[in-house]
Amino acid sequence: MQEFDTSKHSRADIDAALTARPTESLANVEAVVRDILADVRARGDEAVVDYTRRFDWPEATASTLEVSQSDLIRANGTMEAAALAAPRVAAENITNFHRAEMGQLQSWMKSTGPGRILGQVIQPVKRVGIYVPGGKAFYPSTVLMAAIPARVAGVEEIVLCTPAGKDGDLHPLIKALAYEHVDRVFKIGGAQAIGAMAYGTDTVPRVDVIVGPGNDYVNIAKRMVYGEVGIDMLAGPSEVGIIADELANPAYVVADLLAQTEHGPENRGVLISPSTKLLDVCKQELVTQRAKLSRQAILRATDANLIFIKTTSLAEAVDLSNTLAPEHLELCVAEPLSILGSIRNAGAILLGENTSAPSGDYIAGPSHTLPTAGTARFSSPLSCDTFLKRSSVIYHDAATAAAYAADIAAFATAEGFDAHAAAALVRKPQ
């Protein structure tokens, strides 16, 4: 664990710790991903099957990459009602949130003067690809958090890729939820899944946008195919920042730090507080709670990524949080609304100590696919907007075209484009 006190440590040192990222070179990963993508583009299904056999399940064939509708129906129908109860509550909340969001995203047109109309047409993309990670854990929640906003946005077809186990099967809850929210499911993981969805193969259709979290191979693949398709973001290791005052419950604070760091050893948690007492109690609580949890190896490895910072004030805590720009930001303070307006950088802002990051991960409604690694400085969460594109609408009548002709020609001539100037002037009566 790293510990800082703003009255004793320099702001430069604290900022360096908050903005530090893994330093190991990704050059080897990038080279592997580049080769995989080129191979998938060239050989299509044949390459996808080869990599799937190598990395996931040895018996893969092109004809078995897609999960049949009958398999999805069977998984959904045989799932115990209790197992589907919570996902269906979550699905309702996610749907309601994104329907409210869509209410704010409307096409518009208006007259801006005689003979002039301006506007914007907002339309969904046609086909979306969702990547759901596998391997160390499985994430049925990601099915909901990615598919539902796409569906609410009006996307026509949703394709899902996720790696199968060695037996060639998927977790039954993944299949059950995919049946309810996705059109087609493929048992493909890693960079080869991203390549298949970006370029299309005989089996996997080419999509317009790829979304979903993943490891370095997946994120680098998404970065490399951007431009061929749209992507949501490069969602990396998870993180939580917590601003807590002296009234915060230490048990809640520590539970949330541990919850967000159990994903893997790269994940981190940052606690920022003006209360020395709270920080000291949380250090003891951390030892007590961690001893009771099952993912001990990961949590011990993650300990190096825990940062506790003592500040002189709540305002200073907010300032440091804006530097961190965390994926999840919990405001465990008595009056969270009083500082909400000062929060500039965060993926999801959770108000009050009873609103945990896991509530945002699973049940609240907004998508849990959030900007990580400080990218909340310029990125937004996955939303309906991720799946929408805008077209500008412009109308000029003859009089307006004539009135603007000289100005357009002057601008075009200044840039050296006489054909542009001529196209404007031809509409001006001589």
JONORPE-V534892 format. One record per backbone hydrogen bond with DSSP energy under -1.0 kcal/mol. NH is the residue of the N-H (numbers start at 0). CO is the residue of the C=O. E is the energy in kcal/mol with one decimal. If there is no record, write none. Layout:
BEGIN
nh=NH co=CO e=E
nh=NH co=CO e=E
END
This chain:
BEGIN
nh=1 co=305 e=-2.8
nh=3 co=307 e=-2.5
nh=5 co=309 e=-2.9
nh=7 co=4 e=-2.2
nh=8 co=4 e=-3.1
nh=13 co=9 e=-1.9
nh=14 co=10 e=-3.0
nh=15 co=11 e=-2.0
nh=16 co=12 e=-1.8
nh=17 co=13 e=-2.3
nh=18 co=14 e=-2.1
nh=29 co=25 e=-3.0
nh=30 co=26 e=-2.2
nh=31 co=27 e=-2.2
nh=32 co=28 e=-2.8
nh=33 co=29 e=-2.6
nh=34 co=30 e=-1.9
nh=35 co=31 e=-2.4
nh=36 co=32 e=-2.8
nh=37 co=33 e=-2.2
nh=38 co=34 e=-2.2
nh=39 co=35 e=-2.8
nh=40 co=36 e=-2.4
nh=41 co=37 e=-1.9
nh=42 co=38 e=-3.4
nh=43 co=39 e=-2.0
nh=45 co=42 e=-1.4
nh=47 co=43 e=-2.2
nh=48 co=44 e=-2.9
nh=49 co=45 e=-2.0
nh=50 co=46 e=-2.5
nh=51 co=47 e=-2.4
nh=52 co=48 e=-2.6
nh=53 co=49 e=-1.9
nh=54 co=50 e=-2.8
nh=55 co=51 e=-2.4
nh=59 co=56 e=-1.4
nh=63 co=60 e=-1.2
nh=66 co=184 e=-2.9
nh=71 co=67 e=-2.0
nh=72 co=68 e=-2.9
nh=73 co=69 e=-2.2
nh=74 co=70 e=-2.4
nh=75 co=71 e=-2.4
nh=76 co=72 e=-2.7
nh=77 co=73 e=-2.0
nh=83 co=79 e=-1.0
nh=84 co=80 e=-1.0
nh=87 co=83 e=-1.8
nh=88 co=84 e=-1.8
nh=89 co=85 e=-2.7
nh=90 co=86 e=-2.8
nh=91 co=87 e=-1.9
nh=92 co=88 e=-2.2
nh=93 co=89 e=-3.1
nh=94 co=90 e=-2.5
nh=95 co=91 e=-2.5
nh=96 co=92 e=-2.3
nh=97 co=93 e=-2.3
nh=98 co=94 e=-2.3
nh=99 co=95 e=-1.9
nh=100 co=96 e=-2.0
nh=101 co=97 e=-2.4
nh=102 co=98 e=-1.3
nh=103 co=100 e=-1.9
nh=104 co=101 e=-1.4
nh=107 co=119 e=-2.3
nh=109 co=117 e=-2.9
nh=111 co=115 e=-1.5
nh=115 co=112 e=-2.2
nh=116 co=394 e=-2.2
nh=117 co=109 e=-2.5
nh=118 co=392 e=-1.9
nh=119 co=107 e=-3.2
nh=120 co=390 e=-3.1
nh=122 co=388 e=-2.7
nh=124 co=386 e=-2.3
nh=127 co=156 e=-2.4
nh=128 co=208 e=-3.2
nh=129 co=158 e=-3.2
nh=130 co=210 e=-2.8
nh=131 co=160 e=-2.3
nh=143 co=139 e=-1.2
nh=144 co=140 e=-2.6
nh=145 co=141 e=-1.6
nh=146 co=142 e=-2.2
nh=147 co=143 e=-2.0
nh=149 co=145 e=-1.1
nh=150 co=146 e=-2.6
nh=151 co=147 e=-2.9
nh=152 co=148 e=-1.8
nh=153 co=150 e=-1.1
nh=154 co=149 e=-2.3
nh=156 co=125 e=-2.0
nh=158 co=127 e=-3.1
nh=159 co=183 e=-2.5
nh=160 co=129 e=-2.9
nh=161 co=185 e=-1.9
nh=164 co=168 e=-2.4
nh=167 co=164 e=-2.3
nh=174 co=170 e=-1.8
nh=175 co=171 e=-2.7
nh=176 co=172 e=-2.4
nh=177 co=173 e=-2.2
nh=178 co=174 e=-2.2
nh=180 co=176 e=-1.5
nh=181 co=177 e=-2.9
nh=182 co=157 e=-1.9
nh=183 co=157 e=-1.8
nh=185 co=159 e=-2.9
nh=186 co=64 e=-3.5
nh=187 co=185 e=-1.7
nh=193 co=189 e=-1.4
nh=194 co=190 e=-2.6
nh=195 co=191 e=-2.3
nh=196 co=192 e=-2.2
nh=197 co=193 e=-2.2
nh=198 co=194 e=-2.8
nh=199 co=195 e=-2.0
nh=200 co=203 e=-3.1
nh=206 co=196 e=-2.8
nh=207 co=126 e=-3.0
nh=208 co=126 e=-1.0
nh=209 co=229 e=-2.7
nh=210 co=128 e=-2.6
nh=213 co=234 e=-1.1
nh=218 co=214 e=-2.8
nh=219 co=215 e=-2.7
nh=220 co=216 e=-1.8
nh=221 co=217 e=-2.6
nh=222 co=218 e=-2.3
nh=223 co=219 e=-2.3
nh=224 co=220 e=-1.9
nh=226 co=228 e=-2.2
nh=227 co=224 e=-2.1
nh=228 co=224 e=-1.6
nh=229 co=207 e=-2.8
nh=231 co=209 e=-1.2
nh=239 co=267 e=-1.6
nh=240 co=327 e=-2.9
nh=241 co=269 e=-3.0
nh=242 co=329 e=-2.7
nh=243 co=271 e=-2.2
nh=244 co=331 e=-1.7
nh=247 co=244 e=-1.5
nh=252 co=248 e=-2.2
nh=253 co=249 e=-2.6
nh=254 co=250 e=-2.0
nh=255 co=251 e=-2.0
nh=256 co=252 e=-1.8
nh=257 co=253 e=-2.6
nh=258 co=254 e=-2.2
nh=259 co=255 e=-1.8
nh=260 co=256 e=-1.4
nh=266 co=263 e=-1.6
nh=267 co=237 e=-1.5
nh=269 co=239 e=-2.5
nh=270 co=306 e=-2.9
nh=271 co=241 e=-3.1
nh=272 co=308 e=-2.4
nh=278 co=274 e=-1.9
nh=279 co=275 e=-2.4
nh=280 co=276 e=-2.5
nh=281 co=277 e=-2.6
nh=282 co=278 e=-1.7
nh=283 co=279 e=-1.4
nh=284 co=280 e=-2.6
nh=285 co=281 e=-2.2
nh=286 co=282 e=-1.2
nh=287 co=283 e=-1.8
nh=288 co=284 e=-2.9
nh=289 co=285 e=-2.2
nh=290 co=286 e=-1.4
nh=291 co=288 e=-1.4
nh=292 co=289 e=-1.5
nh=295 co=293 e=-1.8
nh=298 co=294 e=-2.5
nh=299 co=295 e=-2.7
nh=300 co=296 e=-2.0
nh=301 co=297 e=-2.3
nh=304 co=301 e=-2.6
nh=305 co=302 e=-1.5
nh=306 co=268 e=-2.3
nh=307 co=1 e=-2.7
nh=308 co=270 e=-2.8
nh=309 co=3 e=-2.9
nh=310 co=272 e=-2.1
nh=316 co=312 e=-1.4
nh=317 co=313 e=-2.2
nh=318 co=314 e=-2.0
nh=319 co=315 e=-2.3
nh=320 co=316 e=-2.2
nh=321 co=317 e=-2.2
nh=322 co=318 e=-1.2
nh=323 co=319 e=-2.2
nh=324 co=320 e=-2.7
nh=327 co=238 e=-1.1
nh=328 co=347 e=-2.8
nh=329 co=240 e=-2.9
nh=330 co=349 e=-3.0
nh=331 co=242 e=-2.0
nh=332 co=330 e=-1.8
nh=337 co=334 e=-1.3
nh=338 co=335 e=-1.2
nh=339 co=335 e=-1.0
nh=341 co=338 e=-1.6
nh=342 co=339 e=-1.5
nh=346 co=325 e=-2.3
nh=347 co=326 e=-1.9
nh=349 co=328 e=-3.2
nh=351 co=330 e=-1.8
nh=354 co=351 e=-1.8
nh=359 co=355 e=-1.2
nh=360 co=356 e=-2.2
nh=361 co=357 e=-1.8
nh=362 co=358 e=-1.7
nh=363 co=358 e=-2.6
nh=374 co=371 e=-2.3
nh=376 co=373 e=-1.5
nh=377 co=374 e=-1.9
nh=378 co=374 e=-2.2
nh=381 co=368 e=-2.7
nh=385 co=382 e=-1.3
nh=386 co=383 e=-1.8
nh=387 co=384 e=-1.3
nh=388 co=122 e=-3.0
nh=390 co=120 e=-2.7
nh=392 co=118 e=-2.4
nh=394 co=116 e=-2.4
nh=396 co=114 e=-2.1
nh=400 co=396 e=-2.6
nh=401 co=397 e=-2.2
nh=402 co=398 e=-2.4
nh=403 co=399 e=-2.3
nh=407 co=403 e=-2.6
nh=408 co=404 e=-2.7
nh=409 co=405 e=-2.4
nh=410 co=406 e=-2.3
nh=411 co=407 e=-2.8
nh=412 co=408 e=-2.7
nh=413 co=409 e=-2.0
nh=414 co=410 e=-1.2
nh=415 co=412 e=-1.2
nh=416 co=411 e=-2.7
nh=420 co=416 e=-1.7
nh=421 co=417 e=-2.5
nh=422 co=418 e=-2.2
nh=423 co=419 e=-1.4
nh=424 co=420 e=-2.7
nh=425 co=421 e=-2.3
nh=426 co=423 e=-1.2
nh=427 co=424 e=-2.0
END
